Amino acid sequence: MFKVEDQVFIRKNNINKKGIIKEIDEENKKYKITYFNEEGNRQIEEFKNKDITKYKEFPQTLEIKIKYFDKQLTKIEQHGNWIDLRSAQKIELKAFERTLIPLGVAMQLPQGYEALLVPRSSTFKNFGILQTNTP
């Protein structure tokens, strides 16, 4: 089914990564696969057949369900791998003031995925607002 140098997608425990098969143990149906871990370091680990799929077989489009808490909110447009979120209400801040800004939506992601909220570079430039919990 697989051969050395095949690109595969690993789905095991916390690992949801693309990797490359480096060695195959035909007898035990195990594969040594190299991939980059969360810190960006190359890692080689052994996986069973059930933990991997051919990379080209992995769905390229994933469904993200969005629930709106207010029917008046502008619908979110998705552009590639990014979704632009916006405040659900008008907020005015004074200098050095802090507040939570409601987005007015909830997202349901496919199992094994996470969403990261990161600021656009223009948010600080245009509005002087910093997001403090960015990765």
N, C-alpha and C positions, 0 to 999 in steps of 0.2 A: 504494500500500500504506500509506504513512505520510502524515500531514499535519501542518502546523504546529500546535504546542501538544499533540501526542500525547505521552503519557507512555510512555517506553521504558526497557528495561533494557539497559545497556551491558555487554558482555562482550568486553574486549580487553586483552591483556597483563595488567597489574596492576589494571585497572579493572573492578570489579563493582559498578555503581552504577545507581540510578534517575536518569533525566534527562528533560528536556523538549525536544522539537524546536523550534528557533527559526527555522531557515532550511532550505530544501531546494534542492539543485542537481540538478534532474531529469536533465539531460544526462549528468552524471557519476555519478549515483546516490550522492550524498554528502549528509550531513545535518549541520548545525551544531546541536550539542546543548549545553544548559547543565546542569551538575551541580555538586555540592559535592565538592571534593577532600578528601583526608585531613586537611588543616589546617582544614577548615570554610569555605574560601573558594570563592566561586562561580567556576566555570571554564567557558569555552565552547571546545569542540573539535570538529573535523570527524571524522565517522565514516562508514564505508561500511555498506551495507545488511547485510552479513554480520556486523557487529559489534553489531547491535542486534536486540531483539525487542520486540513490544508488551508493555507492562508487565503487562497482564491475562493474557497468555499464559504468563508466567513461572510456574513451579510455586510454589504458596504453601506446600506442605508438602515439606520436604526430608528425605531419609532419612539418619540418622546411625547408623552401625553401631558397637556397643559390644562390646568383647571384655573379658571378666572373667578375671583371672589366678588367681582363687581362687573356686571354686564356692560357698563359704560366704558371700561378700559379699552384702550387701543389694543388690537390684537398684535401679538408678537410675530415678527417676521424672522425666519431663520435663514442665515446666509452661510452656506457651507457648514463648518463644524462649530460655528459661533451663533449664539442667540443674544441679541441686544435686549436687555431688560431696562425698564425705566421706573421711576417712582410712580406709585399708584395715587399719590395726592401731592398737591402743591405744598412745599416746605420752604420756610424762610429761616435762615440761620444768621445769628449775629456772630461777630468775630469770636473765635475760640469756643463757640457753642458746639455741643455734640447732640446727636439724636439718632434714633433708629429710623431708617427710611423704608416704609413698607413697599414691597414690590407688587402685592396684590395677586400673586399667582403661586401655584404649587406645580411641581413637575414630577412625573412618574417616569423613571428611567429604566431601561432594560436591566435585568439582574446582572450584577458584576460591574456596573458602571457607576461613576460619580460625576457630579457637576461641580465645577469650580467657578466661583464668582470672582472675577478679576476686573479691576477698573479699566476703562478705556483711557488711553493717554490724554485724550482731550478733556476728560472730566476735571482734572486738576487745572489744566491750562485755561479752560473756559469758565469754570465755576469755583475754583479754589477748594474743591472737596477731595479729601483723601479717604480711601477705603482702608480700614485698619486691619482687617483680617485676611489679607491677600496671601496666597502661597508664596 
